[in-house]
Amino acid sequence: MEETISLKELLETLKKRLLLIVSITVVAALISGIISFYFLTPTYQASTQILVNQTKNDQSAYNPSEVQTNLQLINTYNVIITSPAILDIVAKELDLNMTAAQLKGKITVGSEKDSQVVNLSVQDEDAKVAAQIANKTAEVFKKEITTIMNIDNVSVLAKADVSDNPAPIKPRPLLNVAIAMVVGLMAGVGIAFLLEYFNSTIKNEQDVEKILGLPILGVIATIDDQQMEQLTARRAARKTQVRGETLGS
């Protein structure tokens, strides 16, 4: 016989385990907040833009095939920017104690669709260092690409700068706390239902009827000590009153 669970039973389970669910949610949010605010190192990002064109003999003429060639070469430029030929020079000129591979891990290079503009972003724990790496990489690329690919038409459209109060791109404590609360809530609800599923104790008359498959004929109510004392006191008071009325008559 297939067992079905009603919505009322689900709500009763959630109500009974409400303290557990709330506790797990709060603990998850607190742990996430503490880790995000006190243990994770903020990471800052600085970006610059580079425009790369083939050398033009006639500046007034528009050549669509030339533009298409430049677009096809964008991926090549992206690889060159993060190559040791560029990054070794950047690390040396900025006196960075890191290899080209380590420096490459901080740099992200990409371009918009059908655009000759290369976006260069650098992430670092120091906002000023991130801006220095971005600007120096663009500078070195502009200088070295003339010998690597015989291109001398490179322009830096926007330099990376540092604001007075730079905001880190990660971690995002509030977002982490919100995610932790959702995960904690889901985990709390899951644990509540799991505990209810494995709880085989008989809790009420409905459980007896469900297990035995027999109808309930009657229920013996439970009376605690306080109710028993009140009941005894009322009986004694009633007997006293009856005895007094009898003697009075």
Sequence and secondary structure as in RCSB ss.txt:
>XXXX:A:sequence
MEETISLKELLETLKKRLLLIVSITVVAALISGIISFYFLTPTYQASTQILVNQTKNDQSAYNPSEVQTNLQLIN
TYNVIITSPAILDIVAKELDLNMTAAQLKGKITVGSEKDSQVVNLSVQDEDAKVAAQIANKTAEVFKKEITTIMN
IDNVSVLAKADVSDNPAPIKPRPLLNVAIAMVVGLMAGVGIAFLLEYFNSTIKNEQDVEKILGLPILGVIATIDD
QQMEQLTARRAARKTQVRGETLGS
>XXXX:A:secstr
      HHHHHHHHHHTHHHHHHHHHHHHHHHHHIIIIIS  BEEEEEEEEEE   S TT   HHHHHHHHHTHH
HHHHHHTSHHHHHHHHHHTT SS HHHHHTTEEEEE TT  EEEEEEEESSHHHHHHHHHHHHHHHHHHHHHHS 
  EEEEEE     SS   SB  HHHHHHHHHHHHHHHHHHHHHHHHHH  S  SHHHHHHHH            H
HHHHHHHHHHHHHHHHHHHHHHH 
